[in-house]
Amino acid sequence: MRYVILYADSCRACSEVARLATDTAITGLEARALEDPWVTESLSKAGLDTPDRPALLVMGDTGNQVLTGWPMRRRLAAVVGWRRSRTIVRLLVAERRAQAVRSAASHVPSRRGVIGAALAGLTGWAVTSGAAKAEVAAPAGAHTIADPATATTVLATPAARRAIRAWGPAEQQVLEISGSHPVFVLAHPEREVYTFVDNASGALRDGDPVAVSMGLAPTAERALRYYTVDGVALADVAVSDGQVTATPVAPDATQADSIKPWQIACFAACIGRRSGAQCIITCENCFYYAVGTLARLIACSNCLVCAGPNGVPCLKECAII
């Protein structure tokens, strides 16, 4: 079997894609520009149309096929591993997303104007990896940037320190989300994980608040995964036919003693009950869109507000503290 990652020759990030494909040292995996004569000839001979987006050309004994979107991601994950496939796909779509954002921005007075329209009904900006903070005129109260002193206190809590050991350094700017279940949000850009720290009355003052982490599930399916701040997987949450499904994740052998099966089952039931389909889809887009694009910033802003407060009360309900 031969796998050829196809990209536009004008893509500025794709030299890195070619390097990654080479570094995998996987026989039969390579990256080529769509403008490459070999690619043009191979597609023509197979009767395949030239894709208008990043794609994977799969060449086998029974024929050739071009995969795009999630089928491409699933096949790449099977060939190179989920985390590396995510990196490759994000590099491939970065230029395309950036071009779309630039095109949209050229039709409005300013970047703030684009954001204000897209985030109508929200109360501010979330801070995400690679994105600058800004403000939008909207009702106060949903989410703000914690002041430096509060951020320092949050980052010094045992829960935050454990999350940093599990997921890598956290950004120094901490988001504060208010509402019925207020939380602080830490971003771990190296692993693309967010940690939500309890901000209920007295939680921070007590010095050891409850916290939960969330990222994209390392599976071939499009789903979110909730974890303890020590990195123990709890549940995968996805949307199928408009319905939210939450699936417990069995801990591996090294983690089996840290949490009970009934607690994981309890958490899955709780997070499934609390999660809305649109929220989960928005969160998936947060992780899917290329880093630094406006589309990602908007999706992550929505995601952190709607999904962030759900995990902490589920931890409490299931005695995972």
Secondary structure, DSSP 8 states (H G I E B T S, - for coil): -EEEEEE-TT-TTHHHHHHHHHHTT-TTEEEEETT-HHHHHHHHHTT----SS-EEEEEETTEEEEE-HHHHHHHHHHHH-HHHHHHHHHHHHHHHHHHHHHHHHTTSS-HHHHHHHHTTT--S----TT-------S-SSSEEE--HHHHHHHHTSHHHHHHHHHH----S--EEE-SSS-EEEEEETTTTEEEEEE-STTHHHHT---EEEEEE-SSSS--EEEEETTS-EEEEEEEETTEEEEEE----TTTTTTS-HHHHHHHHHHHHHH--HHHHHHHHHHHHS-TT-HHHHHHHHHHHHHHHHHHHHHHHHTT--
